[in-house]
Amino acid sequence: MLAHKEVELRQIWIYPIASMHGLQVQEAVVKGPRFQWDREWGLFDVDKQEAVAGKNCTLLYHFKISFEAEILKVTHPSSEAPLLIDTTQHPQNREDAEIMTLYGTKKGASEGEAAS
């Protein structure tokens, strides 16, 4: 039997795009086994038919991630124009969407609990 211990939460980090820098947040919504927006996106090499990982492509570590309202902003030091992702259009916000994740498949959106 496990002993109960007090735990102090000091920081919450999410990594919206796998293998890129994360960002520290003041609160996060728990969605199943993880936080909302944590590793929701990733890069896929169509030619190799595999996910692109930071350990194999260290250029990913040069990108910076930020949220501005409901927009995920991806910037790179060598680019003037950021990539903007409207999170309101994400499948998890649609009732009719089928969402594929590392944790399986589910139908539609579900409400989570805020963690802070």
LINLIN-V937471 format. One record per run of one state. SS is the DSSP state (a for helix, b for strand, c for the rest). FROM is the first residue (numbers start at 0). LEN is the number of residues. If there is no record, write none. Layout:
BEGIN
{{SS FROM LEN} {SS FROM LEN}}
END
This chain:
BEGIN
{{c 0 11} {b 11 3} {c 14 2} {b 16 1} {c 17 5} {b 22 3} {c 25 2} {b 27 4} {c 31 2} {b 33 2} {c 35 5} {b 40 1} {c 41 2} {b 43 2} {c 45 4} {b 49 2} {c 51 6} {a 57 5} {b 62 6} {c 68 2} {b 70 6} {c 76 6} {b 82 4} {a 86 3} {c 89 1} {a 90 3} {c 93 4} {b 97 4} {c 101 2} {b 103 4} {c 107 5} {b 112 3} {c 115 1}}
END
